[in-house]
């Protein structure tokens, strides 16, 4: 039952308040409790006191405004609050230093790593400029097997005819400096999935998601234009990656796959 409760909380996190509150003891299958204000991939976070926040934007009085939805009952009910436009937004607390780390806008809108002692709600975080174009797709992952942060990135530089390739960022100093590692493209990707009448936009590995396995191995999954998601493994903390292989057990309709470790 504990596993089910965690799964429900993860599923419901970032959703706006619906009218009928329910209890965990009433849930035996996924239950919709609201609608998140924006993409659920990197705008969701958990604060020190257990509050779950999901940042985004909503239309209010004819204007699009910054908001966050908040839950203090494990994702079962939600309330909407206005957020300061300067609010750093969703971040992840470092298990190494206790500071909060995230990606966002730096000076003049440049891509940056944000560091904060306060975390979500901070309007004046430290901003460290990064030389990449914006393209991260998930919140940052602090590893348990070593003192390292892993960021999953979409490389939007479009060099040598390749666009939107998967990459990772690695930091061993709590986000102060980063190493950029490109993930090799998936070979032999099919452009026409079974049952399709016309080819997809070609994609041989983008929108990566990563999880750390119990032995410290990193498992990374990417979207392709073929019928199956492709998987990579790294045994050195993301420095190098195995060849990406589509897995016929995991069907995907040219959409982003996501990994969550329970």
Long-range contacts (C-beta under 8 A, 24 or more apart in sequence): 3-262, 4-28, 5-74, 6-262, 7-262, 8-74, 8-75, 9-52, 9-74, 9-75, 10-75, 10-260, 10-262, 11-75, 12-71, 12-74, 12-75, 12-76, 13-40, 13-44, 13-46, 13-52, 13-54, 13-71, 13-75, 14-40, 14-43, 14-44, 14-52, 14-53, 14-54, 14-69, 15-54, 15-69, 15-71, 15-75, 15-78, 16-69, 16-78, 16-80, 17-69, 17-77, 17-78, 17-79, 17-80, 18-77, 18-78, 21-73, 21-76, 21-77, 22-76, 23-76, 24-74, 24-76, 33-75, 33-76, 33-77, 33-78, 34-69, 34-78, 36-69, 37-67, 37-68, 37-69, 37-80, 41-137, 41-138, 41-139, 41-256, 41-258, 42-90, 42-103, 42-136, 42-137, 42-138, 42-139, 43-89, 43-90, 44-90, 44-139, 45-90, 45-91, 45-92, 45-119, 45-120, 45-139, 47-119, 47-120, 48-93, 48-119, 53-90, 53-120, 54-90, 55-83, 55-87, 55-89, 55-90, 55-120, 68-120, 84-121, 84-123, 86-123, 86-124, 87-120, 87-121, 87-122, 87-123, 88-114, 88-116, 88-119, 88-120, 88-121, 88-122, 88-123, 88-125, 89-120, 90-120, 90-139, 91-116, 91-119, 91-120, 91-139, 92-139, 92-140, 92-141, 92-142, 93-119, 94-142, 94-149, 94-174, 94-175, 95-142, 95-144, 96-142, 96-147, 96-174, 97-174, 99-174, 100-125, 101-140, 101-142, 101-149, 101-174, 101-175, 102-139, 102-140, 103-130, 103-136, 103-140, 103-151, 106-130, 113-171, 113-175, 113-176, 113-178, 115-174, 115-175, 115-176, 128-175, 128-176, 130-169, 130-178, 131-180, 132-169, 132-180, 133-157, 135-164, 136-169, 137-207, 137-208, 137-209, 137-256, 138-209, 138-210, 138-258, 140-175, 141-210, 141-211, 141-212, 143-212, 143-216, 143-218, 143-237, 144-212, 144-216, 145-212, 145-215, 145-216, 145-237, 146-216, 146-237, 147-172, 148-172, 148-237, 148-238, 149-174, 149-175, 150-210, 150-218, 150-237, 150-238, 151-178, 152-208, 152-209, 152-210, 152-220, 153-180, 153-208, 154-206, 154-207, 154-208, 155-182, 164-203, 164-206, 164-207, 165-205, 165-206, 166-205, 166-206, 166-207, 166-208, 166-220, 166-222, 167-208, 168-208, 168-210, 168-220, 168-238, 170-237, 170-238, 170-239, 181-238, 181-239, 181-240, 181-241, 183-208, 183-220, 183-222, 183-232, 183-241, 183-244, 184-241, 184-243, 184-244, 185-244, 186-222, 186-224, 186-230, 186-244, 186-245, 186-246, 187-243, 187-244, 188-246, 189-224, 189-225, 189-226, 189-230, 189-246, 190-225, 190-226, 190-227, 191-225, 191-226, 193-225, 193-226, 193-227, 193-253, 193-254, 194-227, 199-225, 200-225, 200-254, 201-225, 201-254, 203-254, 205-230, 205-244, 207-256, 207-257, 209-256, 209-257, 209-258, 209-259, 210-238, 210-259, 211-259, 211-260, 211-261, 212-261, 219-259, 221-250, 221-257, 221-259, 222-257, 223-252, 223-254, 223-255, 223-256, 223-257, 224-252, 224-254, 225-254, 227-251, 227-252, 228-252, 229-257
